[in-house]
Amino acid sequence: MADEGIFVGGGGPAQNAAQLLAYGLANRHGLITGATGTGKTVTMQILAEGFSAAGVPVFMADVKGDVSGLSQAGEAKDFLFDRAATIGLEGFDLRAFPTVFWDLFGTSGHPVRTTISEMGPLLLARMLDLTEVQEGVLTIAFAVADDQNLALLDLDDLRAMLVWLDENAPDVKARYGNVSSASIGAIQRALLVLENEGAAGFLGEPALDLSDLMTTRDGQGQINVLMADRLMSSPRLYAMFLLWLLSELFEILPEIGNPEKPKLVFFFDEAHLLFDTAPKALTDRIEQVVRLIRSKGVGVYFVTQNPDDVPPDVLSQLGNRIQHALRAFTPRDAKALKLAAETFRPNPDFDTETAIREVGTGEAVTSLLEKKAVPGIAQRTLIRPPSSRMGPLTEAERAAAIAASPLAGRYETAVNRESAHEKLAARAQDAAAETERADAVRAEATDAFEAFNNARRYTPPQPRTQRSSRKSRAEPSLSEALTKTVIKQLNSREGQKLVRGILGGLFRGR
């Protein structure tokens, strides 16, 4: 039985008929819903345990810190063993699972970073909710950076690249297209909003190596826990990170169809945060990735309170359903309850809508995919007890787990190597220094030429007549005319060449 799938709980009239989430259908995604306090977190925990025990790596966002207990063995309590006996779970034991903690802010886990270049202009434009014109300008910035070998690693690099585009817009236009100051200003403002949510720490190096998420230890899949309690206050950054992660996996993983077991499984707790404030372009992208990443062997499970928290186009892709209790306190709740019941395959033994309203904590109405991906009949199911600890770790326990992690020290120190920001700043400094040198050469040449002219000038004596005096005042000498002409041309490029030639001949003559 354990080779076929994850033992979720016991169903049927006696609630001892095994309800299995088949490994071969786990990449068809899933949904865990229910009101606060009905047991969603424990269900997510026991599924993570099941995948890990089968050698499948897991990535899960922990909003409240409740699933950090996966790294510790559970406490021996009678009700856990009683539940296992009731549902017919044989061989139940208490144990820990290999767990690695991550944190975008680097305080409660290993830091998570990626670069602007890896993010790419299209995904970044969706994150920033840019218009089509602004997206085009951002794409030009990436193209120019590639052509000029300017690495875009962090926000400073992208900002410097946009400033350079603005200053060189006429030259850029001829090759890449029009670049307006208004569009650049709009992008800069959007980047500022993203930075205020904490993106500066996420965008940089060393970038996360996705292979560090997809590892096994002693035959068990590694459970990667993203500590997202602080991240929840930055929903745009949360959506940005998760969509980037899914998109990167979609790019690097090969097509494998329907594997015997998934290559990786995601759990997105408080999934409504992905969609509440997300622009439509972002929602469309999530839908596209969820639909297509199944063929890469990746399963995605959304955890939220109501099924209608998830857009219908995404909801239609979620085959495995675990519905904890919903309470109908308002007309909206009643509507959500009715809609949730209608998505289940009816069971003649009970009314699904009534069952969803009546199930207690640790109990759910389940519909798990069967052979040929056919939805199973709705079952009232007692959820199995977890083998790991229920509840969060203490600060000391989590610090010890991070220190003992096989990835300790790999990502903790940020790296700021030479990239677009530094190179463009160096170019600006070189240009300023060249201008100063040219000004100095021009001034020195002018002074030297005047000194030379004064030293070589010869004025013959003139008769003291009124006529010659008028002629002298009216017509400058040949030497004076030459001096004025040469000085007038000194500021031109040809004039500078002339001065260098004259001075060169002068000093050679001496």
Secondary structure as GFF3:
##gff-version 3
##sequence-region A 1 510
A	DSSP	beta_strand	5	11	.	.	.	ID=ss1
A	DSSP	beta_strand	17	22	.	.	.	ID=ss2
A	DSSP	three_ten_helix	23	28	.	.	.	ID=ss3
A	DSSP	beta_strand	30	33	.	.	.	ID=ss4
A	DSSP	alpha_helix	40	53	.	.	.	ID=ss5
A	DSSP	beta_strand	58	62	.	.	.	ID=ss6
A	DSSP	three_ten_helix	66	71	.	.	.	ID=ss7
A	DSSP	alpha_helix	78	87	.	.	.	ID=ss8
A	DSSP	beta_strand	99	103	.	.	.	ID=ss9
A	DSSP	beta_strand	110	111	.	.	.	ID=ss10
A	DSSP	alpha_helix	116	119	.	.	.	ID=ss11
A	DSSP	alpha_helix	121	128	.	.	.	ID=ss12
A	DSSP	alpha_helix	132	147	.	.	.	ID=ss13
A	DSSP	alpha_helix	155	167	.	.	.	ID=ss14
A	DSSP	alpha_helix	169	176	.	.	.	ID=ss15
A	DSSP	alpha_helix	181	196	.	.	.	ID=ss16
A	DSSP	alpha_helix	199	202	.	.	.	ID=ss17
A	DSSP	three_ten_helix	210	212	.	.	.	ID=ss18
A	DSSP	beta_strand	216	217	.	.	.	ID=ss19
A	DSSP	beta_strand	220	221	.	.	.	ID=ss20
A	DSSP	beta_strand	223	227	.	.	.	ID=ss21
A	DSSP	three_ten_helix	231	233	.	.	.	ID=ss22
A	DSSP	alpha_helix	235	252	.	.	.	ID=ss23
A	DSSP	beta_strand	264	268	.	.	.	ID=ss24
A	DSSP	alpha_helix	272	275	.	.	.	ID=ss25
A	DSSP	alpha_helix	280	293	.	.	.	ID=ss26
A	DSSP	three_ten_helix	294	296	.	.	.	ID=ss27
A	DSSP	beta_strand	298	304	.	.	.	ID=ss28
A	DSSP	three_ten_helix	307	309	.	.	.	ID=ss29
A	DSSP	alpha_helix	312	315	.	.	.	ID=ss30
A	DSSP	beta_strand	320	323	.	.	.	ID=ss31
A	DSSP	alpha_helix	331	342	.	.	.	ID=ss32
A	DSSP	alpha_helix	352	358	.	.	.	ID=ss33
A	DSSP	beta_strand	363	367	.	.	.	ID=ss34
A	DSSP	three_ten_helix	371	373	.	.	.	ID=ss35
A	DSSP	beta_strand	379	383	.	.	.	ID=ss36
A	DSSP	alpha_helix	395	403	.	.	.	ID=ss37
A	DSSP	alpha_helix	420	456	.	.	.	ID=ss38
A	DSSP	alpha_helix	466	474	.	.	.	ID=ss39
A	DSSP	alpha_helix	478	489	.	.	.	ID=ss40
A	DSSP	alpha_helix	493	509	.	.	.	ID=ss41
###
